[in-house]
Amino acid sequence: MNQLTSEPDIEAGILNAELIHFTLTSRFNAGTSGIISGRWSAETRNGSVVITDGKQTFRDFENILISPCEFREGSFTVHSVVIGVGFHWERKEDQIFRGSLKFVMENGRITLVNRLPVEEYLVSVISSEMKESSSTALLKAHAVISRGWLLAQIAKRGIITDSEKKYSTSYEDEAELTRWYDREDHALYDVCADDHCQRYQGITRAGSAAAAAAVMTTYGQVLMHEGSICDTRFYKCCGGRSELFANTWEPEDHPYLASVYDAKAEVEDFNPVQEDAAKRWIDSSPDVFCNTSDASVLSQVLNDYDQETPDFFRWKLRYSQEELRNIIRSRSGIDYGEILELVPLERGSSGRIIRLKIHGTLKSRIIGKELEIRKTLSRSHLYSSCFYVEKHNEDGVIYFDIKGAGWGHGVGLCQIGAAVMGARGYDYDAILSHYFRGAELKRLYSESTNPTDYE
């Protein structure tokens, strides 16, 4: 993957369900099944994929590529695609895609997979992640990191496949659970289409001319370090300082993913790893790029459903003891009894909790890493694992007040911070240099063999 000379195709999983409805709005070649179009459904029968339009029925349709007869004129609509999976704003919508499609079986359900060129995919991603009103610098920076992250994941998939060692993302015994969530969930295709990877919503949101221009002007560009494509992660808001890769995913050190103070100049003697310092940090309002209430800047990064989350730089919520018990039991499958304490045992460089002890009347256990903590303590996800807890007794009712900082895992580029930098006149290479220390901007490929023009 590091030796690419032309633009590759990628495969994105769009929807996983027992029954999928889709409409081919032009003529598509379905291999030996011939040319098809119109509205179809896909379902499982006797362990195989069957598609039908009510008149024709094709069986054993798994992994058969359905390709448009004319790429630019061809498109298909997937009905009731779930977006925001697991988040408080989860919903369904119809989405339109270009490229080819196929169906694969996963755990007895069908996944519809979209195959298309990388740069075509990126136009949709940048349009989905950013508003057209975003600065040119922000759009170009995001095009580079979205491209790099994608290609790095494909390269990683190949390494995992070729390795003789079993790839594991969790370690568990009675006393402790350590788990992280990454691309290992997608063994049959490269990436998913939701926030678990990066938002890809086809041409439904690919109408941004500014996003298309950002993709084309950075065509083939990625960040590289010591000859390898950088795993350029991103998220909404660091809260003032970014986190280390090893504290969120597998225990590997990536020098270009250092812990970065989100300002022009670094602060000295700052160590939120210690509990008292973490509390002071979360209670503070540092002068950093992502500490902004500028609506015009925030609207560049936050889509309408993202703006349903009003607090992100500093936030708080309250649970009653009974409510917290029920949430943890529902999310983890474990009844800890009445929750007595939530005890941070280890924090990362940004103050995010890596290991948390849940102490209850029936059970105590340590959990990590950061997303496992966020998933366990919320009906959807906590904004981040950078928080501290205060316990109160009010009129005989015990409450847990959780005060936190930032939105997301905190590794790599802070989208809100980068938006502020772009609004202040920083160029895209300066934005990338700020968040990815020591990485080099390089053009990985410069020629396309795909029939697209990204207009």
C-alpha positions as a printed NumPy array, in Angstrom:
array([[  0.   ,   0.   ,   0.   ],
       [  2.924,   2.373,   0.689],
       [  4.134,   1.786,  -2.896],
       [  0.964,   2.867,  -4.722],
       [  1.464,   4.516,  -8.1  ],
       [ -2.186,   4.989,  -9.077],
       [ -5.494,   5.528,  -7.324],
       [ -6.923,   2.31 ,  -5.836],
       [-10.516,   1.233,  -5.298],
       [-11.851,   0.699,  -1.786],
       [-14.845,  -1.104,  -0.311],
       [-17.144,   0.512,   2.254],
       [-19.814,  -1.365,   4.202],
       [-22.995,   0.724,   4.015],
       [-25.727,  -1.204,   5.844],
       [-25.971,  -4.471,   7.764],
       [-29.469,  -5.899,   8.116],
       [-31.617,  -8.996,   7.617],
       [-33.463,  -7.295,   4.75 ],
       [-32.079,  -4.495,   2.551],
       [-34.043,  -2.472,   0.015],
       [-32.145,  -0.703,  -2.759],
       [-32.941,   1.019,  -6.047],
       [-30.737,   0.993,  -9.138],
       [-31.5  ,   4.305, -10.825],
       [-29.726,   3.34 , -14.042],
       [-28.572,   0.19 , -15.851],
       [-26.257,  -2.099, -13.848],
       [-24.398,  -5.229, -14.909],
       [-25.047,  -8.109, -12.496],
       [-22.645, -10.58 , -14.082],
       [-24.279, -13.763, -15.357],
       [-27.644, -12.411, -14.169],
       [-27.489,  -9.778, -16.889],
       [-28.447,  -6.091, -16.926],
       [-30.781,  -5.003, -14.131],
       [-32.31 ,  -1.77 , -12.831],
       [-35.165,  -0.558, -10.615],
       [-36.088,  -1.381,  -7.016],
       [-34.772,  -4.595,  -5.442],
       [-34.503,  -6.244,  -2.068],
       [-31.806,  -8.509,  -0.647],
       [-32.376, -11.07 ,   2.087],
       [-30.971, -14.315,   3.41 ],
       [-32.546, -17.645,   2.548],
       [-31.009, -20.903,   3.702],
       [-27.745, -19.16 ,   4.49 ],
       [-27.283, -17.432,   1.133],
       [-28.102, -14.031,  -0.348],
       [-31.181, -13.75 ,  -2.529],
       [-32.168, -10.599,  -4.428],
       [-35.522,  -9.973,  -6.064],
       [-37.502,  -7.208,  -7.713],
       [-40.78 ,  -9.096,  -7.358],
       [-40.54 , -10.44 , -10.893],
       [-37.03 , -11.865, -11.064],
       [-35.229, -13.681,  -8.265],
       [-31.505, -14.405,  -8.185],
       [-30.144, -16.835,  -5.601],
       [-26.639, -17.4  ,  -4.232],
       [-25.863, -13.743,  -4.841],
       [-23.138, -13.277,  -2.212],
       [-20.   , -11.45 ,  -3.44 ],
       [-21.376, -10.91 ,  -6.951],
       [-20.381,  -7.446,  -8.112],
       [-23.173,  -5.266,  -9.533],
       [-21.493,  -2.528, -11.586],
       [-22.931,   0.521, -13.356],
       [-22.841,   0.411, -17.139],
       [-21.781,   4.084, -17.038],
       [-19.967,   5.138, -13.853],
       [-20.741,   8.862, -13.871],
       [-24.373,   8.38 , -14.892],
       [-24.931,   5.36 , -12.671],
       [-26.12 ,   5.556,  -9.086],
       [-28.067,   3.487,  -6.603],
       [-30.14 ,   4.339,  -3.516],
       [-29.938,   2.332,  -0.3  ],
       [-33.106,   2.769,   1.722],
       [-33.227,   3.236,   5.52 ],
       [-29.476,   3.466,   6.12 ],
       [-28.734,   3.782,   9.844],
       [-26.473,   6.751,  10.686],
       [-25.065,   7.73 ,  14.072],
       [-25.04 ,   4.098,  15.178],
       [-25.191,   3.939,  18.972],
       [-25.294,   7.712,  19.437],
       [-28.135,   9.748,  20.916],
       [-29.039,  11.115,  17.462],
       [-29.156,   7.719,  15.691],
       [-31.61 ,   7.743,  12.782],
       [-32.352,   6.286,   9.344],
       [-32.248,   7.935,   5.941],
       [-32.142,   7.014,   2.266],
       [-28.703,   7.532,   0.733],
       [-27.46 ,   7.622,  -2.86 ],
       [-24.132,   6.132,  -3.973],
       [-21.943,   5.834,  -7.064],
       [-19.798,   2.885,  -7.967],
       [-20.467,  -0.839,  -7.667],
       [-22.24 ,  -2.807,  -4.969],
       [-22.178,  -6.322,  -3.645],
       [-23.539,  -8.245,  -0.688],
       [-21.588, -10.228,   1.912],
       [-22.814, -12.381,   4.799],
       [-21.85 , -11.386,   8.336],
       [-23.157, -13.313,  11.33 ],
       [-26.309, -14.39 ,   9.534],
       [-27.099, -10.889,   8.244],
       [-26.366,  -9.129,   4.962],
       [-23.989,  -6.21 ,   4.515],
       [-24.307,  -4.068,   1.392],
       [-20.799,  -3.053,   0.282],
       [-19.986,  -0.157,  -2.049],
       [-16.837,  -0.399,  -4.198],
       [-15.511,   2.855,  -5.648],
       [-12.287,   4.836,  -6.241],
       [-10.578,   6.361,  -3.197],
       [-10.848,   9.972,  -4.34 ],
       [-14.549,   9.627,  -5.188],
       [-15.089,   8.232,  -1.699],
       [-13.176,  11.14 ,  -0.17 ],
       [-15.367,  13.795,  -1.797],
       [-18.309,  12.305,   0.103],
       [-16.364,  11.938,   3.351],
       [-15.197,  15.554,   3.357],
       [-18.694,  16.738,   2.437],
       [-20.121,  14.62 ,   5.287],
       [-17.554,  15.633,   7.889],
       [-17.274,  19.326,   6.935],
       [-19.561,  22.105,   5.738],
       [-18.914,  23.831,   2.396],
       [-18.455,  27.057,   4.377],
       [-15.29 ,  25.584,   5.908],
       [-11.991,  27.275,   5.167],
       [ -9.999,  25.906,   2.252],
       [ -7.19 ,  25.026,   4.67 ],
       [ -9.481,  22.905,   6.845],
       [-10.98 ,  21.073,   3.869],
       [ -7.556,  20.31 ,   2.396],
       [ -6.148,  19.188,   5.755],
       [ -9.112,  16.879,   6.23 ],
       [ -8.788,  15.484,   2.722],
       [ -5.179,  14.527,   3.489],
       [ -5.907,  12.874,   6.842],
       [ -9.06 ,  11.081,   5.665],
       [ -7.099,   9.675,   2.712],
       [ -4.165,   8.707,   4.908],
       [ -6.316,   7.078,   7.584],
       [ -8.152,   5.016,   4.963],
       [ -5.012,   3.797,   3.203],
       [ -3.311,   3.085,   6.525],
       [ -6.259,   0.9  ,   7.568],
       [ -6.096,  -1.059,   4.318],
       [ -2.361,  -1.574,   4.824],
       [ -2.987,  -2.654,   8.416],
       [ -5.632,  -5.109,   7.276],
       [ -3.06 ,  -6.713,   4.992],
       [ -0.513,  -6.946,   7.806],
       [ -3.051,  -8.556,  10.132],
       [ -4.132, -11.022,   7.433],
       [ -0.54 , -12.004,   6.66 ],
       [  0.529, -12.267,  10.305],
       [  0.762, -15.656,  11.948],
       [ -0.242, -14.101,  15.263],
       [ -3.901, -13.802,  16.216],
       [ -4.952, -10.158,  16.322],
       [ -6.745,  -9.413,  19.581],
       [ -8.464,  -6.234,  20.748],
       [ -9.374,  -7.302,  24.265],
       [ -7.889,  -8.819,  27.38 ],
       [-10.289, -10.022,  30.023],
       [-10.397, -11.841,  33.34 ],
       [-12.68 , -11.658,  36.342],
       [-10.975,  -8.562,  37.711],
       [-10.398,  -6.488,  34.571],
       [-11.549,  -5.899,  30.997],
       [ -9.349,  -4.032,  28.526],
       [-10.91 ,  -3.506,  25.111],
       [-10.473,  -1.15 ,  22.182],
       [-12.552,  -0.722,  19.064],
       [-10.903,  -0.403,  15.668],
       [-11.085,  -1.632,  12.077],
       [-10.976,  -5.303,  13.152],
       [-14.776,  -5.235,  13.027],
       [-14.522,  -5.087,   9.218],
       [-12.775,  -8.2  ,   7.993],
       [-14.833,  -8.477,   4.773],
       [-14.407,  -4.9  ,   3.522],
       [-12.112,  -1.948,   4.139],
       [-14.215,   0.464,   6.217],
       [-17.756,   1.067,   7.397],
       [-19.733,   4.173,   6.48 ],
       [-20.441,   5.525,   9.973],
       [-18.564,   7.316,  12.758],
       [-16.884,   4.05 ,  13.799],
       [-14.623,   4.694,  10.781],
       [-15.377,   8.001,   9.058],
       [-18.677,   9.285,   7.777],
       [-19.347,   8.232,   4.21 ],
       [-22.818,   9.003,   2.904],
       [-22.337,   8.674,  -0.841],
       [-23.391,  11.467,  -3.163],
       [-26.212,  12.256,  -0.745],
       [-23.778,  14.753,   0.788],
       [-21.158,  14.99 ,  -1.941],
       [-22.57 ,  18.14 ,  -3.49 ],
       [-19.898,  20.391,  -2.035],
       [-17.776,  21.952,  -4.791],
       [-15.352,  23.132,  -2.111],
       [-14.884,  19.573,  -0.82 ],
       [-14.332,  18.263,  -4.354],
       [-11.737,  20.99 ,  -4.972],
       [ -9.946,  20.147,  -1.708],
       [ -9.75 ,  16.483,  -2.693],
       [ -8.469,  17.264,  -6.187],
       [ -5.848,  19.819,  -5.089],
       [ -4.459,  17.338,  -2.549],
       [ -4.894,  14.375,  -4.926],
       [ -2.922,  11.39 ,  -3.639],
       [ -1.348,  13.322,  -0.737],
       [ -0.838,  11.651,   2.644],
       [  1.324,  12.16 ,   5.697],
       [  4.197,   9.712,   5.989],
       [  6.685,   8.797,   8.693],
       [  9.773,   6.66 ,   8.13 ],
       [  8.416,   5.356,   4.826],
       [  4.963,   4.361,   6.054],
       [  1.58 ,   6.022,   5.676],
       [  0.599,   7.744,   8.913],
       [ -2.488,   6.51 ,  10.718],
       [ -4.031,   9.986,  10.761],
       [ -6.869,   9.824,  13.284],
       [ -9.327,  12.63 ,  13.998],
       [-12.247,  13.481,  16.289],
       [-14.386,  16.47 ,  17.253],
       [-12.623,  18.256,  20.159],
       [ -9.507,  17.433,  22.189],
       [-10.514,  19.645,  25.105],
       [ -7.126,  21.344,  25.03 ],
       [ -4.633,  18.497,  24.644],
       [ -4.533,  15.464,  22.367],
       [ -4.028,  11.874,  23.52 ],
       [ -1.471,   9.156,  22.71 ],
       [ -2.406,   6.353,  20.32 ],
       [ -1.352,   3.6  ,  22.734],
       [ -3.747,   4.868,  25.386],
       [ -6.736,   4.436,  23.076],
       [ -5.922,   1.496,  20.78 ],
       [ -3.266,  -1.219,  20.686],
       [ -0.152,  -0.56 ,  22.768],
       [  1.965,   0.864,  19.953],
       [  3.899,   4.101,  19.868],
       [  3.486,   6.372,  16.836],
       [  5.864,   9.342,  17.184],
       [  3.738,  11.504,  14.869],
       [  0.777,  11.043,  17.259],
       [  2.357,  12.822,  20.211],
       [  0.289,  14.542,  22.89 ],
       [ -0.15 ,  18.085,  21.549],
       [ -1.236,  21.173,  23.482],
       [ -3.834,  22.751,  21.207],
       [ -2.317,  26.226,  21.006],
       [  0.478,  28.021,  19.204],
       [  2.816,  27.619,  22.18 ],
       [  3.167,  24.671,  24.542],
       [  2.516,  25.124,  28.27 ],
       [  5.099,  23.996,  30.756],
       [  4.723,  21.76 ,  33.808],
       [  1.323,  20.495,  32.729],
       [  0.555,  16.937,  33.834],
       [ -3.145,  15.942,  33.865],
       [ -2.094,  12.341,  34.447],
       [ -2.254,  13.07 ,  38.182],
       [ -5.756,  13.21 ,  39.655],
       [ -5.583,  16.667,  41.253],
       [ -4.09 ,  18.142,  38.081],
       [ -6.771,  16.456,  35.951],
       [ -9.529,  18.049,  38.044],
       [ -7.924,  21.483,  37.767],
       [ -7.58 ,  20.981,  34.026],
       [-11.201,  19.956,  33.534],
       [-12.403,  22.884,  35.669],
       [-10.278,  25.358,  33.692],
       [-10.896,  27.175,  30.424],
       [ -7.474,  27.282,  28.712],
       [ -6.781,  29.554,  25.767],
       [ -6.506,  26.86 ,  23.103],
       [ -7.724,  26.62 ,  19.52 ],
       [-10.695,  24.339,  20.243],
       [-12.022,  26.538,  23.053],
       [-14.437,  28.498,  20.904],
       [-18.085,  29.476,  20.82 ],
       [-17.843,  31.067,  17.362],
       [-20.979,  29.757,  15.643],
       [-19.572,  30.335,  12.16 ],
       [-16.534,  28.181,  12.955],
       [-18.477,  25.475,  14.768],
       [-20.948,  25.168,  11.901],
       [-18.055,  24.184,   9.627],
       [-17.422,  21.024,  11.655],
       [-20.759,  20.253,  13.281],
       [-23.538,  19.008,  11.027],
       [-27.125,  19.602,  12.093],
       [-27.273,  16.401,  14.142],
       [-23.862,  17.129,  15.717],
       [-25.176,  20.505,  16.859],
       [-27.705,  18.625,  18.969],
       [-24.687,  18.264,  21.283],
       [-24.382,  21.85 ,  22.623],
       [-21.483,  21.331,  25.051],
       [-18.243,  19.723,  24.001],
       [-15.198,  21.665,  25.265],
       [-16.352,  21.365,  28.871],
       [-19.469,  19.422,  29.827],
       [-21.25 ,  17.843,  32.757],
       [-24.059,  15.438,  33.502],
       [-25.746,  13.975,  36.556],
       [-26.884,  10.418,  37.313],
       [-28.774,   9.204,  40.333],
       [-27.25 ,   6.102,  41.901],
       [-30.125,   3.967,  40.608],
       [-29.896,   5.448,  37.119],
       [-26.129,   4.847,  36.959],
       [-26.586,   1.243,  38.1  ],
       [-29.188,   0.608,  35.414],
       [-27.081,   2.206,  32.656],
       [-23.984,   0.205,  33.562],
       [-25.98 ,  -3.023,  33.835],
       [-27.681,  -2.399,  30.484],
       [-24.465,  -1.473,  28.679],
       [-22.082,  -4.041,  30.197],
       [-24.427,  -6.912,  31.032],
       [-23.091,  -6.886,  34.599],
       [-25.03 ,  -5.941,  37.736],
       [-22.555,  -4.231,  40.042],
       [-25.268,  -3.578,  42.596],
       [-25.541,  -0.061,  43.958],
       [-22.645,   1.916,  42.517],
       [-20.446,   3.17 ,  45.352],
       [-17.509,   4.685,  43.448],
       [-16.088,   5.326,  39.996],
       [-12.341,   5.446,  40.562],
       [ -9.848,   6.58 ,  37.874],
       [ -6.793,   4.32 ,  38.129],
       [ -4.826,   5.599,  35.135],
       [ -5.047,   8.669,  32.931],
       [ -3.432,   9.475,  29.614],
       [ -1.548,  12.589,  28.566],
       [ -4.748,  14.513,  27.834],
       [ -6.364,  13.591,  31.139],
       [ -8.515,  10.905,  29.512],
       [ -9.089,   7.908,  31.759],
       [ -7.518,   4.705,  30.46 ],
       [ -8.446,   2.419,  33.371],
       [-11.507,   2.959,  35.563],
       [-12.604,   0.931,  38.573],
       [-16.356,   0.482,  39.021],
       [-16.991,  -0.336,  42.693],
       [-20.45 ,  -1.625,  43.57 ],
       [-22.166,  -3.472,  46.401],
       [-22.273,  -6.717,  44.371],
       [-19.145,  -6.491,  42.258],
       [-16.058,  -4.44 ,  41.529],
       [-14.168,  -4.482,  38.253],
       [-11.642,  -2.458,  36.259],
       [-12.511,  -1.489,  32.675],
       [-10.651,   0.241,  29.814],
       [ -9.723,   1.611,  27.343],
       [-11.358,   4.962,  26.743],
       [-14.219,   3.932,  24.444],
       [-15.133,   0.98 ,  26.648],
       [-15.419,   3.451,  29.538],
       [-17.52 ,   5.865,  27.467],
       [-19.833,   3.102,  26.242],
       [-20.313,   1.647,  29.72 ],
       [-21.227,   4.918,  31.434],
       [-23.772,   6.236,  28.94 ],
       [-26.852,   5.125,  27.049],
       [-24.937,   6.035,  23.874],
       [-21.406,   7.378,  24.466],
       [-19.936,   9.825,  26.92 ],
       [-18.386,  12.735,  25.049],
       [-14.953,  11.615,  26.22 ],
       [-13.221,   9.719,  29.014],
       [-11.573,  12.92 ,  30.274],
       [-13.743,  13.45 ,  33.352],
       [-13.878,  13.318,  37.126],
       [-16.745,  12.3  ,  39.387],
       [-18.255,  13.924,  42.482],
       [-20.72 ,  12.045,  44.668],
       [-23.502,  13.898,  46.497],
       [-26.313,  12.959,  48.875],
       [-29.304,  15.243,  48.457],
       [-32.374,  14.54 ,  50.597],
       [-31.448,  10.89 ,  50.85 ],
       [-30.825,  10.436,  47.119],
       [-27.251,   9.772,  45.978],
       [-26.127,  11.508,  42.793],
       [-22.982,  11.215,  40.695],
       [-21.924,  14.435,  38.953],
       [-19.611,  13.785,  36.02 ],
       [-17.6  ,  16.756,  34.778],
       [-15.612,  16.343,  31.599],
       [-13.595,  17.847,  28.756],
       [-13.503,  17.249,  25.023],
       [-15.473,  15.18 ,  22.543],
       [-13.975,  12.005,  21.119],
       [-10.904,   9.852,  21.625],
       [ -8.463,  12.755,  21.347],
       [ -5.856,  11.113,  19.074],
       [ -4.604,  13.09 ,  16.076],
       [ -6.433,  16.048,  14.553],
       [ -8.935,  18.03 ,  16.613],
       [-11.57 ,  19.07 ,  14.072],
       [-12.789,  22.117,  15.973],
       [ -9.23 ,  23.215,  16.736],
       [ -8.3  ,  22.787,  13.077],
       [-11.372,  24.8  ,  12.025],
       [-10.262,  27.638,  14.279],
       [ -6.728,  27.47 ,  12.874],
       [ -8.1  ,  27.657,   9.333],
       [-10.282,  30.641,  10.258],
       [ -7.19 ,  32.391,  11.665],
       [ -5.269,  32.028,   8.422],
       [ -3.15 ,  28.919,   8.989],
       [ -2.533,  26.934,   5.79 ],
       [ -3.378,  23.245,   5.63 ],
       [  0.227,  22.104,   5.925],
       [  0.592,  24.182,   9.118],
       [ -2.545,  22.573,  10.537],
       [ -1.187,  19.119,   9.733],
       [  2.222,  19.961,  11.223],
       [  0.547,  21.125,  14.432],
       [ -1.335,  17.9  ,  15.075],
       [  1.029,  15.355,  13.488],
       [  4.519,  16.193,  14.699],
       [  7.404,  14.987,  12.541],
       [  5.21 ,  13.669,   9.699],
       [  5.991,  14.565,   6.063],
       [  3.404,  15.571,   3.473],
       [  3.944,  13.459,   0.332],
       [  2.027,  12.584,  -2.83 ],
       [  1.559,   8.82 ,  -2.822],
       [  0.105,   8.571,  -6.319],
       [ -0.558,  11.064,  -9.081],
       [ -2.404,   9.168, -11.794],
       [ -5.942,   7.843, -11.865],
       [ -7.041,   4.746, -13.75 ],
       [-10.641,   5.245, -12.641],
       [-13.438,   6.694, -14.818],
       [-14.21 ,   9.679, -12.588],
       [-13.717,  13.399, -12.773],
       [-15.015,  14.393,  -9.311],
       [-17.077,  17.26 , -10.632]])
